[in-house]
Amino acid sequence: MLGYSDSSEADLSDLKAYFVDEGEWRGYRHMVARCLRGEIDMGQHEHRLRHRDGQVLWTVERIAVLERGADGRATMVCGARADISDRLEEERTYRWLAMHDPLTSLPNRRAFQESLENQFGLGGQKDRTIGLVFVDLDHLKAINDADGHAVGDSALRTVARALEAACHPPMTAARIGGDEFAVLLPGVTADELDEFASDLASAANEVSVSVGGALFPRDAVDQPSLEKAADAALYRAKESGRGRAVTTIG
């Protein structure tokens, strides 16, 4: 498994040298020690080992005690090691897809809602502001009908790249629907929200977007009312001609 012949690998007495992480080595040794002392009869540990060619492999090692002496200590143990790198990579892919939009690589609605809920769950809420911006790609259906979905997808990716370029930590941009995007802006002032929304409306030069924004606590008392206010601002942007930004609904 580590790139050595069976005979040479069997002679490797210093397994620690092949561990990538000291903490993983300690965890593995602790598991083995518990088995040998009689605290458990079977153990399993996942860790990284370095291959002969330098590649890092995720492995799982399982051991089982077959016999114990009168003092309870193990006298016969069997073990097996397996490469689980592919399985873990698949799991990482599934986790990524669960929280991201595959077309644009932006976080999806689920991930965005979690971020928004987390912001409202933070302490000191009365002294904090939370900006919320909704962005719609204008005329997506017409683009798809006239030019095909490949062109429509390209337009969506253009909006996504514009959002990524405009955002900086701790801002979060996401694609939350077919032609819908959203940006979370913690701690912004009213002027900063206005400027961000205005710049965003003109940033995606190749396409037209409508932008609506709202600010907590100026425009809302909680998360649902903030989303409602931002959606109302977006509606006004569309009604007033599209391709523009609205951040006040009063």
C-alpha positions in Angstrom: 0.0 0.0 0.0 2.8 2.4 0.8 4.7 1.5 -2.3 7.2 -1.0 -0.8 7.5 -4.7 -1.5 5.7 -7.0 0.9 8.9 -8.1 2.5 10.3 -4.6 3.1 7.0 -3.2 4.3 6.7 -6.1 6.8 10.1 -5.0 8.2 9.0 -1.4 8.8 9.3 -1.1 12.6 9.0 2.7 12.8 5.4 3.3 11.6 5.5 6.8 13.1 7.8 7.8 10.3 5.0 7.3 7.8 2.4 9.3 9.6 1.8 12.8 8.3 0.3 14.3 11.4 1.6 13.9 15.0 -1.9 14.1 16.5 -3.1 11.3 14.2 -0.1 9.2 15.3 -0.9 9.8 19.0 -4.6 8.9 18.4 -3.6 5.7 16.6 -1.2 4.7 19.4 -3.9 5.4 22.0 -6.3 3.1 20.2 -3.7 0.3 20.0 -2.8 0.7 23.7 -6.4 0.4 24.8 -6.7 -2.8 22.9 -3.5 -4.2 24.3 -4.5 -3.3 27.9 -7.9 -4.9 27.7 -10.0 -1.8 27.7 -11.5 -2.7 24.3 -11.4 -5.8 22.1 -11.6 -4.1 18.7 -10.4 -0.7 17.5 -10.5 1.5 14.4 -8.6 4.6 13.5 -8.4 6.8 10.4 -5.2 8.6 9.6 -2.9 9.7 6.8 0.2 7.9 5.8 2.9 9.0 3.3 3.4 6.8 0.3 6.9 6.0 -1.0 6.4 8.4 -3.9 5.4 11.2 -1.5 1.7 10.9 -2.1 -0.5 11.2 1.1 -3.0 8.4 1.5 -6.0 8.4 3.9 -6.1 5.0 5.5 -8.2 3.1 8.1 -6.6 0.6 10.4 -8.6 -2.0 12.3 -7.3 -4.3 15.0 -8.9 -7.0 17.0 -7.7 -8.9 20.0 -7.9 -12.7 19.4 -6.5 -13.9 22.7 -5.6 -12.5 26.1 -3.4 -13.7 28.9 -4.4 -14.2 32.5 -3.6 -10.6 33.3 -6.0 -9.4 30.6 -3.3 -8.2 28.2 -3.5 -9.1 24.6 -1.3 -12.1 23.5 -2.7 -12.4 19.9 -3.8 -9.5 17.7 -4.8 -9.3 14.1 -5.1 -6.1 12.1 -5.9 -4.8 8.6 -5.2 -1.5 6.8 -7.2 -0.1 3.9 -6.8 2.9 1.6 -9.9 5.0 1.9 -8.7 8.1 0.0 -11.2 7.6 -2.8 -14.1 7.2 -0.4 -13.2 10.3 1.5 -12.8 12.3 -1.7 -16.3 11.2 -2.7 -17.7 12.3 0.7 -16.0 15.7 0.3 -17.6 16.0 -3.1 -21.0 15.1 -1.8 -20.7 17.6 1.1 -19.6 20.3 -1.4 -22.5 19.6 -3.7 -24.9 19.8 -0.8 -23.9 23.4 0.0 -23.0 24.8 -3.5 -24.5 25.5 -6.9 -22.6 23.3 -9.4 -23.1 25.8 -12.3 -21.5 28.8 -10.6 -19.6 27.2 -7.7 -21.2 29.7 -5.4 -22.9 28.6 -2.1 -26.5 27.6 -2.6 -29.7 28.6 -0.9 -29.2 26.2 2.0 -25.7 27.4 2.7 -26.8 31.1 2.4 -29.7 30.6 4.8 -27.4 29.0 7.3 -25.0 32.0 7.1 -27.9 34.4 7.5 -29.3 32.5 10.5 -25.9 32.5 12.0 -25.6 36.3 11.7 -28.9 36.7 13.5 -27.9 34.2 16.1 -24.8 36.2 17.1 -24.7 38.1 20.4 -24.8 41.9 20.6 -27.5 42.0 17.9 -28.8 45.4 18.9 -25.4 47.0 18.1 -24.9 45.2 14.8 -26.1 45.8 11.3 -26.8 43.2 8.7 -27.1 44.1 5.0 -29.0 41.8 2.6 -28.9 42.2 -1.1 -30.9 40.3 -3.7 -29.8 40.2 -7.3 -31.8 39.0 -10.3 -30.3 38.3 -13.7 -32.7 40.2 -16.0 -34.5 38.5 -18.9 -33.0 35.0 -18.3 -35.9 33.3 -19.8 -35.7 35.4 -22.9 -32.0 34.7 -23.2 -32.6 31.0 -22.9 -35.4 31.1 -25.5 -33.5 33.2 -28.0 -30.0 32.0 -27.6 -30.1 28.7 -25.8 -29.4 27.5 -22.3 -25.7 27.5 -22.8 -25.8 31.2 -23.3 -28.1 31.6 -20.3 -25.7 29.5 -18.2 -22.8 31.7 -19.3 -24.8 34.8 -18.3 -25.4 33.3 -14.8 -21.7 32.6 -14.5 -20.9 36.2 -15.4 -23.1 37.4 -12.6 -21.5 34.9 -10.2 -18.0 36.2 -11.1 -19.1 39.8 -10.7 -20.4 38.9 -7.2 -17.2 37.2 -6.3 -15.2 40.2 -7.4 -17.3 42.6 -5.4 -17.4 40.6 -2.2 -14.7 40.4 0.5 -14.8 38.7 3.9 -17.1 38.6 5.8 -19.5 39.0 2.9 -21.2 35.9 1.5 -22.5 35.6 -2.1 -24.8 32.8 -3.2 -27.0 31.6 -6.0 -30.3 31.0 -4.3 -32.5 30.2 -7.3 -32.7 30.0 -11.1 -32.0 33.6 -11.8 -31.6 34.7 -8.2 -28.5 35.6 -6.2 -28.0 37.0 -2.8 -25.3 38.7 -0.8 -24.9 38.9 3.0 -23.1 42.0 4.2 -22.5 41.9 8.0 -21.6 45.1 9.7 -22.2 47.5 6.8 -23.4 51.1 7.1 -26.4 52.4 5.1 -24.0 54.3 2.8 -21.8 51.2 2.3 -24.9 49.2 1.4 -26.1 51.8 -1.1 -22.6 52.0 -2.7 -22.3 48.2 -2.9 -25.7 47.7 -4.5 -25.1 50.5 -7.0 -21.7 49.2 -8.0 -23.1 45.7 -8.4 -25.8 46.9 -10.7 -23.2 48.2 -13.1 -20.4 45.6 -12.5 -21.7 42.8 -14.7 -21.1 44.7 -18.0 -22.1 41.9 -20.3 -25.5 41.3 -18.7 -28.3 43.3 -17.0 -29.1 42.7 -13.3 -31.6 44.2 -10.9 -30.5 44.7 -7.3 -32.5 45.2 -4.1 -31.0 45.8 -0.7 -32.2 46.2 2.9 -30.5 46.9 6.2 -31.1 45.5 9.6 -32.2 47.1 11.9 -33.1 50.1 9.7 -35.5 48.3 7.5 -36.4 45.2 9.6 -36.8 43.8 13.1 -35.7 40.2 12.4 -34.5 37.8 9.7 -37.9 37.2 7.9 -38.6 40.9 7.7 -35.1 41.7 6.4 -35.6 39.2 3.6 -39.1 40.7 2.9 -37.6 44.2 2.8 -34.8 43.2 0.4 -37.3 41.4 -1.8 -39.5 44.4 -1.9 -36.5 46.6 -2.9 -35.7 44.2 -5.7 -39.3 44.3 -6.9 -39.0 48.1 -7.1 -35.8 47.9 -9.0 -37.5 45.7 -11.6 -40.6 47.8 -11.8 -38.6 50.9 -12.4 -36.9 49.6 -15.4 -34.4 46.8 -14.4 -30.7 47.1 -14.6 -30.6 49.2 -11.5 -30.3 49.1 -7.7 -32.9 50.1 -5.0 -32.0 50.0 -1.3 -34.8 51.9 0.3 -38.5 51.0 0.3 -39.9 53.9 2.3 
